[in-house]
Amino acid sequence: MCLDKLKRRLGIDENAKDGLLNDLLADAQAFTQDYTGRVTLPQGAEGVLVELACIAYNRLGMEGQSSHSEGGVSASVDGLPGMLKARLDRLRVAKVG
């Protein structure tokens, strides 16, 4: 289901990129589990995974760059967008120390 949602978000109709998209979703899941301290994610986390995978897809080829300029168009690469960070923070497991 996440794959279909990601493909719709990116406007991809064919199946040629399914392997790459599945890899990006797996990476998004691993990041989310690590960030939140959860072994399994709640069902509501699907949107976060899709959003993270979408961001990663759009940043392909820009690895290591903080900004990019081409043909008079400039783009800067921020870290994790604030709205997405807030969603991830709500999923975090509280640690008792």
C-alpha positions, 0 to 999 in steps of 0.5 A, a space after each residue: 500500500 505504501 508503494 502505491 501511495 508513493 507512486 501516486 505522490 511522485 506521479 509514477 505510473 510504470 513499475 520500472 522504479 518499484 525496486 528503488 521506491 521499495 528501497 527508499 520506503 525500507 530506508 524510511 522505515 529504518 530511519 523512523 524506527 531508529 528515530 522513534 525507538 520503536 521496533 514496530 511502527 503504528 499503522 498511522 506512521 504510513 504517511 510519514 514513511 511515504 513522505 520520507 521516501 518522497 523527500 529521499 527520491 527528490 534528493 537523489 543525485 544531490 547527496 552531500 549538497 546543501 544547495 544546488 543552482 542550475 539555469 538560474 534556479 536555486 534550491 537548498 536542501 534542509 534537514 528534516 522538515 519541521 512538520 515531518 519532525 513534529 509527526 515523528 516526535 509524536 511517535 517517539 517512545 518515552 525513555 525512563 532514565 
